[in-house]
Amino acid sequence: MISRRSTLLALAAIALLGGGCTTVGAKREPAYSGPTKTIKGYLRGSPLARLSPSSVVYITAYDATNGNSKPMPVIGETSFTLGRSGYFPIAYEIEIPAAKSAPKVALSVQIGTPGRILFANDRQYSQTTGRSMDIPMGETPPRIRNFRRGL
């Protein structure tokens, strides 16, 4: 028969282990309680770059009204799993709150798999007017390995 003390310790251990687990993947889109502004377009990349169905696209929108002289506040973010094998272009869409929408928005985009970024825009592309923007994507450089401890 299991003692009461061992049962409580087992439950505490399960709670600690379960609380530390996280999933790496697409995040849910935030639910805004008000009018939104939608920015959409295409992510353009090399026509030879092959994307897997498990690739996740992360998009973050920043308020770039004051430039990058100080940290830019995040005004919206979204992510989605590609869900198909294929090539560029990839259609995207991000909603930002209209009440907080800035006259100048900068978008940061990354495409990757859990633990690895495959493609990213080389700088944050800004838009001042309009609701569509195509973003060129480039491959990230390979990681440099540390061989101090041998191969």
C-alpha positions in Angstrom: 0.0 0.0 0.0 1.3 3.4 -0.9 1.7 5.8 2.1 0.1 9.2 2.1 3.6 10.9 2.2 4.9 9.1 -0.9 1.6 10.0 -2.7 2.0 13.7 -1.9 5.7 13.6 -2.9 4.8 12.0 -6.2 2.1 14.5 -6.9 4.5 17.4 -6.1 7.2 15.9 -8.4 4.6 15.6 -11.3 3.5 19.2 -10.8 7.1 20.5 -10.8 8.1 18.4 -13.9 4.8 19.3 -15.8 5.1 23.0 -15.0 8.6 23.1 -16.5 7.7 21.6 -19.8 7.1 23.9 -22.7 6.1 23.2 -26.3 8.0 24.7 -29.2 5.7 25.5 -32.1 3.2 28.0 -33.3 1.6 30.3 -30.8 -2.0 31.2 -30.8 -2.9 34.6 -32.2 -3.8 37.2 -29.5 -7.5 38.1 -29.1 -7.9 41.8 -29.4 -10.9 43.5 -27.9 -11.3 46.3 -30.4 -10.7 47.3 -34.0 -7.6 45.9 -35.7 -5.4 46.8 -38.7 -4.2 44.0 -40.9 -0.9 43.9 -42.6 -0.4 41.2 -45.2 1.9 40.2 -48.0 4.3 37.6 -49.1 7.6 36.3 -47.7 9.9 36.0 -50.7 13.0 33.8 -50.7 15.2 31.8 -52.9 13.2 29.7 -55.4 15.4 26.7 -54.6 14.8 26.8 -50.9 12.6 23.9 -49.8 10.4 24.3 -46.8 9.1 21.4 -44.6 5.5 21.1 -43.2 6.9 21.5 -39.7 8.4 24.9 -40.4 7.1 27.6 -38.1 6.8 31.3 -39.2 7.2 33.9 -36.4 6.2 37.5 -37.1 6.6 40.4 -34.7 5.4 43.9 -35.3 7.1 46.9 -33.6 6.1 50.5 -33.3 8.9 52.2 -35.2 7.6 55.8 -35.0 10.7 57.0 -33.1 13.1 55.0 -35.1 15.5 52.5 -33.5 17.3 54.9 -31.2 15.6 53.3 -28.3 13.9 49.9 -27.9 10.8 49.6 -30.0 7.6 48.4 -28.3 6.0 45.3 -29.6 2.5 46.0 -30.9 1.6 42.6 -32.3 3.0 39.1 -32.9 1.8 35.9 -34.5 3.1 32.6 -35.6 1.8 29.7 -37.7 3.0 26.3 -38.8 3.4 26.1 -42.6 1.6 22.7 -42.8 2.8 22.0 -46.4 6.0 21.1 -48.2 6.9 23.7 -50.8 8.8 26.7 -51.8 8.6 30.5 -51.4 6.5 32.7 -51.6 4.6 32.3 -48.3 1.5 34.4 -47.7 1.4 36.0 -44.2 -1.0 38.2 -42.3 -0.6 40.0 -39.0 -3.2 42.0 -37.0 -2.2 44.9 -34.8 -4.6 46.9 -32.7 -5.9 49.9 -34.6 -6.0 52.0 -31.4 -2.3 51.5 -30.9 -1.4 51.4 -34.6 1.6 53.6 -35.3 2.3 55.5 -38.5 5.4 53.5 -38.9 5.5 49.7 -38.3 8.6 47.4 -38.5 8.2 43.7 -39.0 10.7 41.1 -37.9 10.2 37.6 -39.5 11.9 34.3 -38.8 11.2 30.8 -40.2 12.5 27.8 -38.4 12.0 24.4 -36.8 12.1 23.8 -33.1 15.6 24.8 -31.9 16.8 26.2 -35.3 16.2 29.3 -37.4 16.4 28.6 -41.1 15.4 31.9 -42.7 15.1 35.5 -41.4 14.8 39.0 -42.8 18.1 40.7 -42.6 16.7 43.8 -41.0 13.3 45.0 -39.8 11.3 46.2 -42.8 9.2 49.2 -42.1 6.1 50.5 -43.7 4.6 53.9 -43.3 1.4 53.6 -45.3 -0.7 50.9 -46.8 -1.6 47.5 -45.6 0.6 45.2 -47.7 4.3 44.5 -47.7 6.4 41.8 -49.4 9.5 40.9 -47.3 12.6 39.3 -48.8 14.0 36.4 -46.7 17.6 35.2 -46.5 19.1 32.0 -45.2 20.7 32.3 -41.8 24.5 31.5 -41.6 25.5 28.1 -40.3 26.2 27.7 -36.6 29.9 27.6 -35.8 30.7 24.6 -33.6 33.1 24.6 -30.7 35.7 21.9 -31.3 37.7 22.5 -28.1 36.6 19.2 -26.6 37.2 17.2 -29.8 34.8 16.0 -32.5 
